[in-house]
């Protein structure tokens, strides 16, 4: 993983049986953890990439991360509105890739690793 300019913190929650990670800093992304198995990992990532952006841990093949929403979360947090323009869309995509990559590392370190030690 490359070095990031921003260190993100995440709120872990469950909603309708799904594991969510919510970034507490810009771009305030809500990300979903998709469980898989090492045997199905490549197929799962391929299918999910057809639908949008996917992040995963460098070595753990038991989950991946997808993007659900960012910014104001469909009007729930108007103070977090992010105007996307032709001038800034690439920077937003890079910021989104960064938060998703950090979420994969965070989830492996704070959830998966702890489950393995207990």
N, C-alpha and C positions, 0 to 999 in steps of 0.2 A: 504494500500500500504506500502511496506517495504521502509526503508530509502535507498537512493541511494548515491553512492560515487560521482556521477557527476550530476550537475544540467544542464539540457539541455534547450536550447532556440530553438524556432521553427519559421520558416517563413511560414506564411499562404498564400496559393495561390489557384487559380482556373485554371484548365486545362481541356479542353474539357468537361466542365460542372461538373467536379469532384473537390471536396475539397481536397487539399493536404497539408500536414505538412512536412516541410523539417527540419531535425535536423541540427543545425549549428555547432555541435561538433561531434567527433567520436561517433558512426560509420557513421555519415552523412547520416542517413536513410531518404528515402522519403516514407511517410506513407499516406494512403488514408483513409479519413473519410467515413464510410458507414452509411448513415442514415437508421433508422429503427423505429419501434414503440414499446412501451412497450409490446404490445400483440404479436408482431412478433419477439421480441428480441432473445429469446432462439433458435428459429428455424433459424434465421439469423446467429447467432454465430455458431451453429452446422454445417450449410452448409459451412460457411467460413473456419472453422477449418479443413474441409476436404481438403482445398486447400492450407493451410499454417497457419502461426501464426496470432492470433487475440488477441487484447487487448480491454478492455472496462473499463469504469468508475465504481467505486464501487456501486454507487447508481443511476446514470443516465442511463436509458434504451432506449435512443432515438438515439444512435449511437454506432458504434464500430470502431476500427482502424485495418487496415491490412497493411502489409509490401509490398512495391513495389520493392525497391532497396536500397542498401547501398554502401558505399565506393566510388568508382570512377564513379558510375552511368553509367555503360557500356562505360567507356572510356572518358566521358565528363570531368572528373576531375582526370587526371592521378596521381596527387599529393596525392590523397586520396585512392589510391589502398590499399586494405587490403588482404594480403596473408593469406589464410585459410589453416591450416595444421591439421594433426591428433593431434598435441600437443596443438593447441589453439582454436579449433572449439567450444569446450564447453564454453570457456570464451566469444567468440564472440556471441554465442547464448544467454548467460546471459546478455551481454551488449545490445543486440537487444531487449530482453524482457524488460529490464530496460527503454530504450528509448521509447518503445511502451507504456508502462504503464504511463510514464511521459507525453507522448503525449495525452493520454486519459484525464488525470487530467488537463493538460494545455488547451485542447480544451473545456472542460466543464467550466473551470474557466474564460477563456478569450473570448469565443464565446457564448456558451449556456447560461451561467449565465447573461451575458450582454443583450442577447436577451430577457430574462425573465423580466429584470428590465426596459426595454424601451417600 
